[in-house]
Amino acid sequence: MGVPIEQLADEMYKMVVEYEGKRNLKAGDLTKAMIAKFGEDQVTKADCKKAIRLLMDSGRTVYSYFGGSYITLPKKEGAAPD
């Protein structure tokens, strides 16, 4: 049994938070990092794709475009409550 998708999504989210403002992460960067962390026998590219979809659908992350597609945290508007 591999790593649950929810756990994979949580690990990806932690990585996005850690690199916020320092480096833009692509979906491939997150996929490679998760496969390196858990091993090819525990995590597949399809699992990572499902985890990214879970993050996007939940609103925890969004796609941003700066000359390429990156996964980032949603930006808060000026009047948005914390």
Backbone as a printed PyTorch tensor [residue, N CA C, xyz], in Angstrom:
tensor([[[  0.8490,  -1.1930,   0.0000],
         [  0.0000,   0.0000,   0.0000],
         [  0.8840,   1.2420,   0.0000]],

        [[  0.5810,   2.1690,  -0.8720],
         [  1.3600,   3.3890,  -0.9910],
         [  0.9450,   4.4490,   0.0120]],

        [[  1.4830,   5.6030,  -0.1620],
         [  1.1780,   6.7430,   0.6980],
         [ -0.2260,   7.2430,   0.3570]],

        [[ -1.0900,   7.4740,   1.3680],
         [ -2.4320,   8.0030,   1.0870],
         [ -2.3580,   9.3720,   0.3850]],

        [[ -3.2950,   9.6190,  -0.5170],
         [ -3.3230,  10.8680,  -1.2960],
         [ -3.4010,  12.0860,  -0.3760]],

        [[ -4.1800,  11.9860,   0.6980],
         [ -4.3340,  13.1150,   1.6310],
         [ -2.9970,  13.4590,   2.2940]],

        [[ -2.2310,  12.4380,   2.6760],
         [ -0.9220,  12.6730,   3.2860],
         [  0.0340,  13.2820,   2.2690]],

        [[ -0.0360,  12.7970,   1.0540],
         [  0.8070,  13.3310,  -0.0200],
         [  0.4830,  14.8070,  -0.2570]],

        [[ -0.8110,  15.1340,  -0.2760],
         [ -1.2390,  16.5280,  -0.4650],
         [ -0.7350,  17.4040,   0.6820]],

        [[ -0.8070,  16.8930,   1.9180],
         [ -0.3210,  17.6670,   3.0690],
         [  1.1790,  17.9330,   2.9660]],

        [[  1.9430,  16.9380,   2.5430],
         [  3.3880,  17.1090,   2.3910],
         [  3.7050,  18.1230,   1.2890]],

        [[  2.9510,  18.0630,   0.1990],
         [  3.1470,  19.0340,  -0.8910],
         [  2.8260,  20.4370,  -0.4100]],

        [[  1.7380,  20.5710,   0.3600],
         [  1.3410,  21.8780,   0.8730],
         [  2.4340,  22.4570,   1.7700]],

        [[  3.0120,  21.6200,   2.6330],
         [  4.1040,  22.0690,   3.5070],
         [  5.2750,  22.5900,   2.6810]],

        [[  5.5560,  21.9010,   1.5870],
         [  6.6690,  22.3080,   0.7250],
         [  6.3780,  23.6500,   0.0530]],

        [[  5.1450,  23.8460,  -0.4120],
         [  4.7610,  25.1120,  -1.0410],
         [  4.8690,  26.2490,  -0.0250]],

        [[  4.4150,  26.0040,   1.2040],
         [  4.4990,  27.0220,   2.2610],
         [  5.9620,  27.3480,   2.5580]],

        [[  6.8000,  26.3180,   2.6430],
         [  8.2170,  26.5000,   2.9590],
         [  8.9220,  27.3630,   1.9100]],

        [[  8.5980,  27.1700,   0.6360],
         [  9.2850,  27.8810,  -0.4420],
         [  8.5720,  29.1560,  -0.8880]],

        [[  7.4540,  29.4910,  -0.2720],
         [  6.6980,  30.6870,  -0.6580],
         [  7.5830,  31.9230,  -0.5530]],

        [[  7.6710,  32.6750,  -1.6430],
         [  8.4750,  33.8920,  -1.6760],
         [  9.9500,  33.6500,  -1.9400]],

        [[ 10.3940,  32.3970,  -1.9080],
         [ 11.7960,  32.0740,  -2.1460],
         [ 12.0010,  31.4630,  -3.5140]],

        [[ 11.0750,  30.6050,  -3.9000],
         [ 11.2210,  29.8790,  -5.1590],
         [  9.8350,  29.4750,  -5.6460]],

        [[  9.6200,  29.5710,  -6.9460],
         [  8.3660,  29.1130,  -7.5330],
         [  8.4690,  27.6300,  -7.8410]],

        [[  7.4980,  26.8660,  -7.3770],
         [  7.5010,  25.4170,  -7.5860],
         [  6.5300,  25.0230,  -8.6810]],

        [[  7.0080,  24.1880,  -9.5810],
         [  6.1440,  23.6320, -10.6190],
         [  5.5920,  22.2990, -10.1250]],

        [[  4.5670,  21.8080, -10.7930],
         [  3.9860,  20.5140, -10.4400],
         [  5.0480,  19.4160, -10.5060]],

        [[  5.9140,  19.4850, -11.4930],
         [  6.9810,  18.4950, -11.6290],
         [  7.9680,  18.5240, -10.4730]],

        [[  8.2240,  19.7260,  -9.9420],
         [  9.1150,  19.8470,  -8.7840],
         [  8.5300,  19.1230,  -7.5780]],

        [[  7.2310,  19.3240,  -7.3520],
         [  6.5700,  18.6670,  -6.2260],
         [  6.5360,  17.1510,  -6.4170]],

        [[  6.2660,  16.7220,  -7.6370],
         [  6.2100,  15.2910,  -7.9360],
         [  7.5620,  14.6410,  -7.6730]],

        [[  8.6270,  15.2380,  -8.1910],
         [  9.9740,  14.6890,  -7.9900],
         [ 10.3330,  14.6490,  -6.5070]],

        [[  9.9820,  15.6950,  -5.7720],
         [ 10.3060,  15.7520,  -4.3460],
         [  9.5730,  14.6660,  -3.5590]],

        [[  8.3200,  14.4270,  -3.8960],
         [  7.5380,  13.4150,  -3.1750],
         [  8.0250,  12.0040,  -3.5010]],

        [[  8.3930,  11.7690,  -4.7530],
         [  8.9250,  10.4560,  -5.1290],
         [ 10.2730,  10.2350,  -4.4430]],

        [[ 11.0860,  11.2860,  -4.3520],
         [ 12.3780,  11.1760,  -3.6740],
         [ 12.1900,  10.9370,  -2.1770]],

        [[ 11.1900,  11.5850,  -1.5950],
         [ 10.9580,  11.4700,  -0.1520],
         [ 10.4230,  10.0960,   0.2420]],

        [[  9.4310,   9.6160,  -0.4980],
         [  8.7460,   8.3760,  -0.1190],
         [  9.2200,   7.1500,  -0.8980]],

        [[  9.8220,   7.3530,  -2.0520],
         [ 10.2990,   6.2410,  -2.8620],
         [  9.3530,   5.9170,  -4.0060]],

        [[  9.9230,   5.4440,  -5.1050],
         [  9.1370,   5.1260,  -6.3070],
         [  8.1490,   3.9930,  -6.0700]],

        [[  8.4500,   3.1400,  -5.0990],
         [  7.5540,   2.0200,  -4.8120],
         [  6.3360,   2.4480,  -3.9930]],

        [[  6.3730,   3.6430,  -3.4090],
         [  5.2700,   4.1320,  -2.5690],
         [  4.4350,   5.2300,  -3.2260]],

        [[  5.0450,   5.9940,  -4.1440],
         [  4.3700,   7.1490,  -4.7550],
         [  4.5790,   7.1130,  -6.2670]],

        [[  3.4890,   7.3020,  -7.0010],
         [  3.5710,   7.3650,  -8.4580],
         [  3.2610,   8.7860,  -8.9290]],

        [[  3.5480,   9.0370, -10.1980],
         [  3.2020,  10.3450, -10.7740],
         [  1.6890,  10.5560, -10.7390]],

        [[  0.9250,   9.4850, -10.9470],
         [ -0.5370,   9.5830, -10.9010],
         [ -1.0130,   9.9590,  -9.4950]],

        [[ -0.3700,   9.4070,  -8.4700],
         [ -0.7090,   9.7660,  -7.0880],
         [ -0.4590,  11.2490,  -6.8530]],

        [[  0.6670,  11.7340,  -7.3390],
         [  1.0260,  13.1430,  -7.1690],
         [  0.0320,  14.0500,  -7.8950]],

        [[ -0.3930,  13.6260,  -9.0660],
         [ -1.3710,  14.4030,  -9.8310],
         [ -2.6910,  14.5030,  -9.0610]],

        [[ -3.0970,  13.3940,  -8.4490],
         [ -4.3260,  13.3910,  -7.6390],
         [ -4.1780,  14.2990,  -6.4250]],

        [[ -3.0070,  14.2790,  -5.7940],
         [ -2.7570,  15.1130,  -4.6200],
         [ -2.7830,  16.5960,  -4.9950]],

        [[ -2.1940,  16.9430,  -6.1310],
         [ -2.2130,  18.3370,  -6.5900],
         [ -3.6440,  18.7600,  -6.8980]],

        [[ -4.4170,  17.8900,  -7.5200],
         [ -5.8230,  18.1910,  -7.8090],
         [ -6.5880,  18.4280,  -6.5060]],

        [[ -6.3000,  17.6210,  -5.4820],
         [ -6.9390,  17.7850,  -4.1780],
         [ -6.6040,  19.1550,  -3.5800]],

        [[ -5.3420,  19.5650,  -3.6810],
         [ -4.9320,  20.8810,  -3.1810],
         [ -5.6290,  22.0130,  -3.9350]],

        [[ -5.7350,  21.8770,  -5.2410],
         [ -6.3820,  22.9100,  -6.0620],
         [ -7.8770,  22.9930,  -5.7610]],

        [[ -8.5260,  21.8310,  -5.7100],
         [ -9.9720,  21.8090,  -5.4750],
         [-10.3380,  22.3330,  -4.0930]],

        [[ -9.4660,  22.1160,  -3.1180],
         [ -9.7430,  22.5760,  -1.7520],
         [ -9.4460,  24.0700,  -1.5870]],

        [[ -8.7290,  24.6590,  -2.5580],
         [ -8.3920,  26.0790,  -2.4760],
         [ -7.1520,  26.3650,  -1.6470]],

        [[ -6.4540,  25.3180,  -1.1980],
         [ -5.2340,  25.5260,  -0.4080],
         [ -4.1040,  26.0690,  -1.2670]],

        [[ -4.1070,  25.7070,  -2.5510],
         [ -3.1150,  26.2230,  -3.4910],
         [ -3.8100,  26.6260,  -4.7760]],

        [[ -3.1030,  27.4180,  -5.5790],
         [ -3.6190,  27.8470,  -6.8840],
         [ -2.4750,  27.8000,  -7.8890]],

        [[ -2.8460,  27.7600,  -9.1600],
         [ -1.8410,  27.8860, -10.2180],
         [ -1.6030,  29.3610, -10.4800]],

        [[ -0.3530,  29.7380, -10.6060],
         [  0.0330,  31.0960, -10.9880],
         [  0.8650,  30.9890, -12.2540]],

        [[  0.8690,  32.0400, -13.0360],
         [  1.6340,  32.0290, -14.2680],
         [  2.6050,  33.1920, -14.2780]],

        [[  3.9060,  32.8810, -14.2750],
         [  4.9720,  33.8850, -14.3900],
         [  5.9730,  33.3660, -15.4060]],

        [[  5.5830,  33.3010, -16.6590],
         [  6.4480,  32.7400, -17.6820],
         [  6.4250,  31.2200, -17.6690]],

        [[  5.6140,  30.6460, -16.8190],
         [  5.4280,  29.2130, -16.6660],
         [  4.3890,  28.9910, -15.5870]],

        [[  3.8160,  27.8190, -15.5200],
         [  2.7980,  27.5330, -14.5060],
         [  3.4470,  27.0690, -13.2100]],

        [[  3.0830,  27.7280, -12.1280],
         [  3.6220,  27.4090, -10.8120],
         [  2.4840,  27.1800,  -9.8300]],

        [[  2.7610,  26.3920,  -8.8090],
         [  1.7850,  26.1570,  -7.7530],
         [  2.1650,  27.0660,  -6.5950]],

        [[  1.2250,  27.9240,  -6.1860],
         [  1.4860,  28.8840,  -5.1200],
         [  0.3160,  28.9080,  -4.1470]],

        [[  0.5190,  29.6260,  -3.0580],
         [ -0.5700,  29.8560,  -2.1140],
         [ -1.4670,  30.9480,  -2.6880]],

        [[ -2.7590,  30.8890,  -2.3990],
         [ -3.6410,  31.9490,  -2.9030],
         [ -3.2510,  33.3020,  -2.2980]],

        [[ -3.3000,  34.3280,  -3.1000],
         [ -2.9820,  35.6810,  -2.6360],
         [ -4.1950,  36.2600,  -1.9450]],

        [[ -3.9550,  36.9800,  -0.8340],
         [ -5.0390,  37.6340,  -0.1100],
         [ -5.2410,  39.0360,  -0.6810]],

        [[ -6.4650,  39.4010,  -0.8500],
         [ -6.7750,  40.7570,  -1.2900],
         [ -6.6180,  41.6970,  -0.1060]],

        [[ -6.4670,  42.9720,  -0.3660],
         [ -6.2410,  43.9480,   0.6660],
         [ -7.2920,  43.9780,   1.7580]],

        [[ -8.5550,  43.7860,   1.3860],
         [ -9.6380,  43.8680,   2.3670],
         [-10.0300,  42.4900,   2.9030]],

        [[ -9.3830,  41.4430,   2.4700],
         [ -9.7370,  40.0960,   2.9140],
         [ -9.3750,  39.8880,   4.3670]],

        [[-10.2840,  39.2810,   5.1370],
         [ -9.9640,  39.0240,   6.5530],
         [ -8.9090,  37.9300,   6.6900]],

        [[ -8.1510,  37.9610,   7.7860],
         [ -7.1070,  36.9520,   8.0180],
         [ -7.6780,  35.6620,   8.5460]]])
